Amino acid sequence: MLFIRNFSLRLLLLAGLLGLGLLRPWAGHAQILDDSTRNRYGARTTFILKERDLLQGDTVGRMVDSTLTRLPQQRYWTHDTTFQQTLGYFGAASRPLLWEANRQLGARLGRTVFDQYARGPEDVNYYDTKSPYTFFRFFQGNPYEQVFELGYARSLKKRFNVGFNYERFGANKAIAVSNTKTGQVEHNNFVFFARYQSLNNRYHAMGHFSTARHTLAEQGGIRPQPYQLDTLANQLDTLTNGRVYPDLKLLFGFQREVVNLTNAKNRDSRDRVRLLHSYQLLGRGLTAYHLFNFSRQLNRYTDEQPAPGGVRNPFYPINRLSSAATDDRAEFRQFENTVGVMGQSQQVNYRLYGRYRMYSLETRSAYEAPPVVREALPTVDGPSQLFAGGTAAFQYRQFAIETAGEIKPDLKDAAQTEYWLSGRARLGFLSGEVLLTSVAPTLTEQQFSGNHFAWNTNFKNVNVQQLRVRAARQLGRHFVEAVGTGANVSNYIYYSVDPISQTDQVHMDGPRQTVDSSHFQIGSLMGHYRGSVGHLFFETQATFTAGASSDNPALRIPAVVGEARVYYQGYLFKKALFGQVGVQGYYQSRWKAYDYSPSTQQFFVQDHFTIRSVPVADVFLNADIKTVGVFLKMAYINQFLPPNGYFAAPYYSALPRRFQFGLRWQFFN
């Protein structure tokens, strides 16, 4: 703690110098000095490759990211950088906020609320380094959130590169706790990776081993107390459904609040072994490749006191198996082999492949008292699954066309055949894409058994027909982009509430599916602008969505979601220090946000809670000193505006105003 305090004082001193210097007219210049002009090794001698690069015939990769703009943005602290609905604290369960069609076919577990924090195979970096490369970052949102990451890579005899990456996410409790240093979330992820290329550059291989452990204490949201009830609201509500709801403005006491769960935990454990290698048969025109993947995911929910004092917790609809303890476990294993060919030329590239998958699912729960863990559902040793797919693209000057798709045939029932097919065309700054998908329900959507919920369904494939049009243009120092999307969705699967609950607590009922005649349409328009005037930079992005408001029983999306950023940047101390100072904001309109069921790890649609329009403003200061990037930020600076907080999900209040700082350090020798 003493080290953190001293380090914070040094950062504050640096901020003061930078804040004074950025306003001086001599401080700003148009270009950032590249370290490689002074040092032999630097960002220009260190390249990152990913799996998608090798599958597109790219064996060079791209330079490491040394920009500052995304450094203080919290949604870039994790691996999924899309807009997400969370439970208000860092490391909590989350789900994508905006519409995106699913392209994952075949057997899937369906427990995705912690995917944002897991490093997927597409997020693993492989390196080509001329010297040893070390990456370090440390972010602290005092006292609630923390990110630590350390990575190392080095090349051996120019053809072989190895390294590792370790990261830890942490969060402390902000609600219903006497000490804000009480831990709530801990995430640890270790990756060991290696890359090899032959002397003649015909054979390439990249592989990694990854293990991730995500543990968090579930609080189940705030439990309103009698003094927080609004009399008039109670009277009006009693006339409708008999439930009692509180005055929401009184629920921002943070540490003083009472929560529904005090002994519950969720654990998400993931392991993966993956190898991709390719060999050029006829130069770049014909390359064969093979991808091996083994993955394991274990989800475990425990509550040591589902019935404290012998009285059922009203947060749970029922204790089906044991009133002494809840211990629900689901372990999913998957084994895949993919074999294919690909080729590239100046105008044409293609890829064709076939995939073979085997999987299993074990479901276990604690029974009776004293609790004994045993099988809750028969073990699923799924039948082997076969997939075929590919891409083909042609480009000539400003015209380009691309087709892609994948299919999993069902020989017993053709109606259950899964597929996704897309076609995209681009002419200059205009492009359009047509997407067709038919995707089976996840294993969790099909069957579940736990201490508090159970279901067994027979759902059809979810079908989507989608059209997307994009226009993007760079106009000098200004970039403008607009994307319009229209989708027709049928047989959509969603989780909903129990319509006959007799308590004030609203419970999840289970998964449902819209019937064939209840397909719905959804449309969205996204606008993005990025530009600058002198040393003043602007960036804004907003998405308007129609067809997913409260009158849609299956899908909910805020009508407007957007963010904006304005900052001034320039140099100090004879170009030794580069800095930015500015303000950024986030906004989402009123909507009936998804509620959350911790024991099933699922978000569900509800109609009893409306989240008001949420504007959140942050001020930040970034600095870059050679290979060191630093930021200081005051998050949610507008908290003083009434009411004194906002909700991220029903009865889950977001974090209050807090100071954040971060450090990113890259060593190139």
Residue pairs with C-beta under 8 A, 6 or more apart in sequence:
4 140
8 661
11 630
11 632
11 661
12 632
14 623
14 630
15 621
15 623
15 632
17 572
18 572
18 577
18 579
18 581
18 621
18 623
19 581
19 621
21 27
21 572
21 573
21 577
21 579
22 568
22 569
22 570
22 572
22 579
22 581
27 570
27 571
27 572
28 534
28 535
28 569
28 570
28 571
29 570
29 571
29 575
32 578
32 624
33 575
33 578
34 42
34 43
34 44
35 42
35 43
35 626
35 627
35 668
36 42
36 43
36 44
36 45
39 668
39 669
40 131
40 669
41 130
41 131
41 668
41 669
42 627
42 668
43 63
43 64
43 66
43 666
43 668
44 63
45 129
45 130
45 131
45 668
46 63
46 64
46 127
46 128
46 129
46 130
46 131
46 133
46 668
47 60
47 61
47 62
47 63
47 64
47 127
47 128
47 129
48 61
48 62
48 63
48 64
48 125
48 126
48 127
49 58
49 59
49 60
49 61
49 125
49 126
49 127
49 128
49 195
49 206
50 61
50 122
50 123
50 124
50 125
50 126
51 121
51 122
51 124
51 206
51 276
52 122
53 59
53 61
54 204
54 206
54 276
54 278
54 289
55 276
55 289
55 342
55 351
56 344
56 349
57 284
57 287
57 342
57 343
57 344
57 349
59 197
59 201
59 204
60 128
61 126
61 128
64 133
64 135
64 666
66 624
66 627
66 629
66 666
68 578
68 580
68 622
68 623
68 624
68 629
68 631
69 539
69 565
69 580
69 622
70 76
71 622
71 629
71 631
71 662
71 664
72 584
72 618
72 620
72 622
72 631
72 633
72 660
72 662
73 584
74 90
74 141
74 635
74 660
75 81
75 82
75 83
75 84
77 90
77 139
77 147
77 169
78 116
78 117
78 169
79 116
79 117
79 118
79 119
79 120
79 123
80 115
80 116
82 96
82 97
82 98
82 100
83 96
83 97
83 98
83 561
84 94
84 95
84 96
84 97
84 116
85 94
85 95
85 96
85 97
85 593
85 594
85 603
85 648
85 649
86 92
86 93
86 94
86 648
86 649
87 93
87 94
87 221
87 596
87 648
87 649
87 652
88 647
88 648
88 649
88 652
88 653
88 654
88 655
89 144
89 145
89 171
89 173
89 174
89 184
89 185
89 654
89 655
90 141
90 144
90 145
90 169
90 171
90 185
90 655
91 117
91 145
91 169
91 170
91 171
91 184
91 185
91 186
91 187
91 214
91 216
92 171
92 185
92 216
92 652
93 113
93 114
93 266
93 596
93 598
93 601
93 603
94 113
94 114
94 116
95 112
95 113
95 594
95 603
97 557
97 558
97 561
97 588
98 524
98 543
98 545
98 557
98 561
99 485
99 487
99 522
99 524
99 545
99 548
99 555
99 557
101 420
101 435
101 437
101 464
101 466
101 487
102 437
102 439
102 462
102 464
103 406
103 420
103 437
103 439
104 439
105 387
105 406
105 407
105 408
105 418
105 419
105 420
105 439
105 440
106 357
106 385
106 387
106 408
106 418
106 440
107 334
107 357
107 359
107 382
107 385
107 443
108 442
108 443
109 297
109 299
109 330
109 332
109 361
109 442
109 443
109 444
110 441
110 442
110 443
110 444
110 445
111 268
111 297
111 299
111 330
111 332
111 444
111 601
113 596
113 601
113 602
113 603
114 214
114 266
114 268
114 601
117 169
117 187
117 189
117 212
117 214
118 189
118 212
118 214
118 268
118 270
119 165
119 167
119 189
119 191
119 210
119 212
121 208
121 272
121 274
121 293
124 165
124 191
124 193
124 208
124 210
124 274
125 151
125 165
125 193
126 161
126 193
126 194
126 195
126 206
126 208
127 133
127 153
127 155
127 161
127 163
127 195
128 155
128 161
128 195
129 153
129 154
129 155
129 161
130 155
131 154
131 668
131 669
132 152
132 153
132 154
132 667
132 669
133 152
133 153
133 154
133 163
133 666
133 667
133 668
134 150
134 151
134 152
134 665
134 666
134 667
135 149
135 150
135 151
135 152
135 165
135 664
135 665
135 666
135 667
136 149
136 150
136 151
136 663
136 664
136 665
136 666
136 667
137 147
137 148
137 149
137 662
137 663
137 664
137 665
138 146
138 147
138 148
138 149
138 662
138 663
139 145
139 146
139 147
139 660
139 661
139 662
139 663
140 146
140 147
140 660
140 661
140 662
141 635
141 655
141 658
141 659
141 660
142 658
142 659
142 660
142 661
143 172
143 180
143 181
143 658
144 171
144 172
144 174
144 180
144 655
144 658
145 170
145 171
145 172
145 655
145 660
146 168
146 169
146 170
146 171
147 167
147 168
147 169
147 170
147 662
148 167
148 168
148 170
149 165
149 166
149 167
149 168
150 165
150 166
150 167
151 163
151 164
151 165
151 166
152 163
152 164
152 165
153 161
153 162
153 163
153 193
154 161
154 162
154 163
155 161
156 162
159 196
159 197
159 198
159 199
160 194
160 195
160 196
161 194
161 195
161 196
162 192
162 193
162 194
162 195
163 192
163 193
163 194
164 190
164 191
164 192
164 193
165 189
165 190
165 191
165 193
166 188
166 189
166 190
166 191
167 187
167 188
167 189
168 186
168 187
168 188
168 189
169 185
169 186
169 187
170 183
170 185
170 186
170 187
171 183
171 184
171 185
171 216
172 180
172 181
172 182
172 183
172 184
173 180
173 182
173 183
173 184
173 217
173 219
174 180
174 254
174 255
174 655
174 656
175 219
175 222
175 254
175 255
175 257
175 259
175 653
176 219
176 222
176 255
176 256
176 257
176 258
176 259
176 262
177 255
178 255
180 255
183 217
184 216
184 217
184 219
185 214
185 215
185 216
185 217
186 213
186 214
186 215
186 216
187 212
187 213
187 214
187 215
188 212
188 213
189 210
189 211
189 212
189 213
190 210
190 211
190 212
191 208
191 209
191 210
192 208
192 209
192 210
193 206
193 207
193 208
193 209
194 206
194 207
194 208
195 204
195 205
195 206
196 203
196 204
196 205
196 206
197 203
197 204
197 205
198 204
201 280
202 279
202 280
203 277
203 278
203 279
203 280
204 277
204 278
205 275
205 276
205 277
205 278
206 275
206 276
206 277
207 273
207 274
207 275
207 276
207 277
208 272
208 273
208 274
209 272
209 273
209 274
210 270
210 271
210 272
210 274
211 270
211 271
211 272
212 268
212 269
212 270
212 271
213 267
213 268
213 269
214 267
214 268
214 269
215 265
215 266
215 267
215 268
216 265
216 266
217 264
217 265
218 261
218 264
218 265
218 266
218 301
218 598
219 259
219 260
219 261
219 262
219 264
220 259
220 260
220 261
220 264
220 315
220 598
221 259
221 260
221 596
221 649
221 650
221 651
221 652
222 251
222 257
222 258
222 259
222 260
222 651
222 652
222 653
223 257
223 258
223 259
223 260
223 651
224 245
224 246
224 251
224 651
225 258
227 250
228 246
228 247
228 250
228 251
229 244
229 246
229 247
230 245
230 246
230 247
233 245
233 246
233 247
234 244
234 245
237 243
237 244
237 245
238 244
243 504
243 506
243 608
244 504
245 504
245 608
245 609
248 643
248 647
249 642
249 643
251 257
251 645
251 651
251 653
252 643
252 644
252 645
252 653
252 656
254 645
254 653
254 656
257 653
260 313
260 315
260 505
261 303
261 313
261 315
261 598
262 305
263 303
263 304
263 305
264 301
264 302
264 303
264 326
264 598
264 599
265 301
265 302
265 303
266 299
266 300
266 301
266 598
266 601
267 298
267 299
267 300
267 301
267 302
268 297
268 298
268 299
268 601
269 296
269 297
269 298
269 299
269 300
270 295
270 296
270 297
270 298
271 295
271 296
272 293
272 294
272 295
272 296
273 292
273 293
273 294
273 295
274 291
274 292
274 293
274 294
275 290
275 291
275 292
276 289
276 290
276 291
276 292
277 289
277 290
278 287
278 288
278 289
278 290
278 342
279 287
279 288
279 289
280 286
280 287
281 287
281 288
281 341
284 343
284 344
284 345
285 343
285 344
285 345
286 341
286 343
287 341
287 342
287 343
288 339
288 340
288 341
289 339
289 340
289 341
289 342
289 353
290 337
290 338
290 339
290 340
291 336
291 337
291 338
291 339
292 336
292 337
292 338
293 334
293 335
293 336
293 337
293 338
294 333
294 334
294 335
294 336
295 333
295 334
296 331
296 332
296 333
296 334
297 331
297 332
298 329
298 330
298 331
298 332
299 329
299 330
299 331
299 601
300 327
300 328
300 329
300 330
301 326
301 327
301 328
301 450
301 598
301 599
301 600
301 601
302 325
302 326
302 327
302 328
303 325
303 326
303 599
304 325
305 313
305 325
306 312
306 313
306 316
306 319
306 322
306 323
306 324
306 325
306 326
306 451
306 452
307 313
307 319
307 323
307 324
310 323
312 318
312 319
312 323
314 503
314 504
314 505
315 505
316 451
316 452
316 507
316 599
317 452
317 453
317 498
317 501
317 507
318 452
319 326
319 451
319 452
320 450
320 451
320 452
320 453
320 454
321 365
321 366
321 367
321 368
321 376
321 450
321 451
322 365
322 366
322 367
322 368
322 369
322 371
322 451
323 369
324 366
324 368
324 369
324 370
324 371
325 366
325 369
325 371
326 366
326 450
326 451
326 452
326 599
327 365
327 366
327 371
327 373
327 451
328 364
328 365
328 366
328 376
328 450
328 451
328 599
329 362
329 363
329 364
329 365
329 373
330 361
330 362
330 363
330 364
330 444
331 361
331 362
331 364
332 359
332 360
332 361
332 443
333 359
333 360
333 361
334 357
334 358
334 359
335 357
335 358
335 359
336 355
336 356
336 357
336 358
337 355
337 356
338 353
338 354
338 355
338 356
339 353
339 354
340 351
340 352
340 353
340 354
340 390
341 351
341 352
341 353
342 349
342 350
342 351
342 352
343 349
343 350
347 394
347 395
347 396
348 392
348 393
348 394
348 395
349 391
349 392
349 393
350 390
350 391
350 392
350 393
351 390
351 391
351 392
352 389
352 390
353 388
353 389
353 390
354 386
354 387
354 388
355 386
355 387
355 388
355 389
356 384
356 385
356 386
356 387
357 384
357 385
357 386
357 387
358 382
358 384
358 385
359 380
359 382
359 385
360 379
360 380
360 381
360 382
361 379
361 380
361 382
361 443
362 375
362 379
362 380
363 375
363 376
363 377
363 379
363 448
363 449
364 373
364 374
364 375
364 376
365 373
365 374
365 376
365 449
365 450
365 451
366 372
366 373
366 451
367 373
367 374
376 449
376 450
377 447
377 449
380 443
385 408
386 408
386 409
387 406
387 407
387 408
388 406
388 407
389 404
389 405
389 406
389 407
390 404
390 405
391 402
391 403
391 404
392 402
392 403
392 404
393 400
393 401
393 402
393 403
394 400
394 401
394 402
395 401
398 426
398 427
398 428
399 425
399 426
399 427
400 425
400 426
401 423
401 424
401 425
401 426
402 423
402 424
402 425
403 421
403 422
403 423
403 424
404 421
404 422
405 419
405 420
405 421
405 422
406 419
406 420
407 417
407 418
407 419
408 417
408 418
408 419
409 417
410 416
410 417
410 418
415 460
415 461
416 440
416 460
416 461
417 438
418 438
418 439
418 440
418 461
419 436
419 437
419 438
420 435
420 436
420 437
420 438
420 439
421 435
421 436
421 437
422 433
422 434
422 435
422 436
423 433
423 434
424 431
424 432
424 433
424 434
425 431
425 432
425 433
429 471
429 472
429 473
430 469
430 470
430 471
431 469
431 470
431 471
431 472
432 467
432 468
432 469
432 470
433 466
433 467
433 468
433 469
433 470
434 466
434 467
435 464
435 465
435 466
435 467
435 468
436 464
436 465
436 466
437 462
437 463
437 464
437 466
438 461
438 462
438 463
438 464
439 461
439 462
440 461
440 462
441 457
441 459
441 461
441 462
441 493
441 511
441 513
444 600
444 602
445 457
445 459
445 493
445 511
446 456
446 457
446 458
446 459
447 455
447 456
447 457
448 454
448 455
448 510
448 600
450 599
450 600
451 599
452 599
453 508
453 510
453 597
453 599
453 600
455 510
455 511
457 510
457 511
457 513
459 491
459 493
459 511
459 513
460 491
460 513
461 491
462 489
462 490
462 491
462 492
462 493
463 489
463 490
463 491
464 487
464 488
464 489
464 490
465 487
465 488
466 485
466 486
466 487
466 488
467 485
467 486
467 487
468 483
468 484
468 485
468 486
469 483
469 484
469 485
470 481
470 482
470 483
470 484
471 481
471 482
471 483
472 479
472 480
472 481
472 482
473 479
473 480
473 481
477 531
477 532
477 533
478 529
478 530
478 531
478 532
479 528
479 529
479 530
479 531
480 528
480 529
481 526
481 527
481 528
481 529
482 525
482 526
482 527
482 528
483 524
483 525
483 526
483 528
484 523
484 524
484 525
484 526
485 522
485 523
485 524
485 525
485 526
486 521
486 522
486 523
487 521
487 522
487 523
488 519
488 520
488 521
489 519
489 520
489 521
489 522
489 555
490 514
490 516
490 518
490 519
491 513
491 514
491 515
491 516
491 519
492 513
492 514
492 519
492 520
492 554
492 555
493 511
493 512
493 513
494 511
494 512
494 513
494 514
494 554
494 555
494 604
494 605
495 508
495 509
495 510
495 511
495 512
495 597
495 602
495 603
495 604
495 605
496 508
496 509
496 510
496 512
496 553
496 604
496 605
496 606
497 506
497 507
497 508
497 509
497 595
497 604
497 605
497 606
497 607
497 608
498 506
498 507
498 508
498 509
499 509
501 507
506 595
506 606
506 608
507 597
508 595
508 597
508 600
508 602
508 604
509 604
512 554
514 520
514 553
514 554
520 547
520 552
520 554
520 555
521 547
522 545
522 546
522 547
522 548
522 555
522 557
523 545
523 546
523 547
524 543
524 544
524 545
524 546
525 543
525 544
526 541
526 542
526 543
526 544
527 540
527 541
527 542
527 543
528 540
528 541
529 538
529 539
529 540
529 541
530 538
530 539
531 537
531 538
531 539
532 538
535 568
535 569
535 570
536 566
536 567
536 568
537 565
537 566
537 567
537 568
537 569
537 580
537 582
538 564
538 565
538 566
539 564
539 565
539 566
540 562
540 563
540 564
540 565
541 562
541 563
541 564
542 560
542 561
542 562
542 563
543 560
543 561
543 562
544 559
544 560
545 557
545 558
545 559
545 560
545 561
546 559
548 555
548 556
548 557
549 556
549 557
549 559
549 591
550 556
550 591
550 592
550 607
550 610
553 605
554 605
555 605
556 591
556 592
556 593
556 594
556 605
557 591
558 588
558 589
558 590
558 591
559 589
559 590
559 591
560 587
560 588
560 589
561 587
561 588
561 589
562 586
562 587
562 588
563 584
563 585
563 586
563 587
564 584
564 585
565 582
565 583
565 584
565 585
566 582
566 583
566 584
567 580
567 581
567 582
567 583
567 584
567 620
567 622
568 580
568 581
568 582
569 578
569 579
569 580
569 581
570 578
570 579
571 577
571 578
571 579
572 578
572 579
576 625
576 626
577 623
577 624
577 625
578 623
578 624
578 625
579 621
579 622
579 623
579 624
580 620
580 621
580 622
580 623
581 620
581 621
581 622
582 619
582 620
583 617
583 618
583 619
583 620
584 617
584 618
584 620
585 615
585 616
585 617
585 618
586 614
586 615
586 616
587 613
587 614
587 615
587 616
588 613
588 614
589 613
590 610
590 611
590 612
590 613
591 610
591 611
592 605
592 606
592 607
592 609
592 610
592 611
593 609
593 611
593 647
593 648
593 649
593 650
594 603
594 604
594 605
594 606
594 649
595 603
595 604
595 605
595 606
595 609
595 649
595 650
596 602
596 603
596 604
596 649
596 652
597 603
597 604
603 649
606 650
608 650
609 647
609 650
609 651
611 646
611 647
611 648
611 649
611 650
612 646
612 647
614 646
615 638
616 635
616 636
616 638
616 646
617 636
617 637
617 638
618 633
618 634
618 635
618 636
618 637
619 633
619 634
619 637
620 631
620 632
620 633
620 634
621 631
621 632
621 633
622 629
622 630
622 631
623 629
623 630
623 631
624 630
627 665
627 666
627 667
627 668
628 663
628 664
628 665
628 666
629 662
629 663
629 664
629 665
630 661
630 662
630 663
630 664
631 660
631 661
631 662
632 659
632 660
632 661
633 659
633 660
633 661
634 657
634 658
634 659
634 660
635 655
635 657
635 658
635 659
635 660
636 654
636 655
636 656
636 657
636 658
637 657
639 645
639 656
639 657
644 656
645 653
645 654
645 656
646 653
646 654
647 653
647 654
648 654
